[in-house]
Amino acid sequence: MQRAIDRRQFFLRSAALAGAAGLGSTALWAAEPPMRALEAAPGCWYVQGLSELGSRDNQNFISNAGFIVTSESVVVIDALGSPRLAERLLAEIARVTPRKVSHVVLTHYHADHIYGLQVFEKAGAQIIAHQGAREYLHSDTARLRLQASRDELAPWIDEQTRLVPATRWIKAREELTVGDTRLVLQPVGAAHTPEDLVVHVPKARLLYAGDLVFRSRIPFVGQADSRNWIVSLERLLEFDARVIVPGHGPVSTEARQDIQLTRDYLIHLRQAMGEAARDMTPFDEAYEAADWSRFEHLPLFNAANRMNAYNTYLLMEHESP
């Protein structure tokens, strides 16, 4: 059987042919979701994903990534949700500085933060992550998620897209000094995932918080340990950061207020679903009876809230004595 054509390469070749035919790049790339590096604090940058579900149209650009320009090289925080997005992030970095990327630090191993990793690996960057991700990386869950993404997010995720392990796994707080910049890599999980870590830039008083903090949208709870997540949010305040770059949504300069929204949502989920689990109230009945009015205006409420509530209901059943 003739080998299937790499779909992403087909799109790239199509764009080249369109240019040769005088059509420019509008035939393909005009619909790309906008990406622009923004400076959150001196030397600390980020790109902001869309408040949407991952799709072919948005290239899975639904999460944030950051980068720190040091006197020596660039440290990237998270790798975005497709190889194409990682290529575009590299282009944004090149717009800011000629320095190469030396490190990529992962806040956690969810698909929208890691599918661009192979681009940075090819560029020679060292990948650092918490060792709690190893189990997920080799799990059926990760394999099946990638398999589904190849169908749902083609051509941006295809047969050439693969799961990339870290080149260095850490298990406790570490300091990473690159050029003139000291970074603190602080594990704070299990919370959103078992391997959550945050990156603090002390001289800028800036914190890359990963998916512990969501802004302007409903958090994705999934299989999270929401009790520890709430505790971890309190730990973030100990950094006394003036600026927080969340995993999703715009940058925050009001740390306590923005952490509070995520915290309040998790507490509300646990209270509503915990009471139902203790009383053995059926989930559908409990969900309809709960008051969601404080959160229902947020983007992706309709897409994520019921799933979040159901997963929390199951968690609270497990936690109940």
Secondary structure, 3 states (H helix, E strand, C coil): CCCCCCHHHHHHHHHHHHHHCCCCCCCCHHHCCCCCCEEEECCEEEECCCCCCCCCCCCCCCCCEEEEECCCCEEEECCCCCHHHHHHHHHHHHHHCCCCEEEEECCCCCHHHHCCHHHHHHCCCEEEEECCHHHHHCCHHHHHHHHHHHHHCCCCCCCCCCCCCCCEEECCCEEEEECCEEEEEEECCCCCCCCCEEEEEHHHCEEEEEEEEECCCCCCCCCCCHHHHHHHHHHHHCCCCCEEEEEECCCECCHHHHHHHHHHHHHHHHHHHHHHHHHCCCHHHHHHHCCCCCCCCCCCHHHHHHHHHHHHHHHHHHHCC
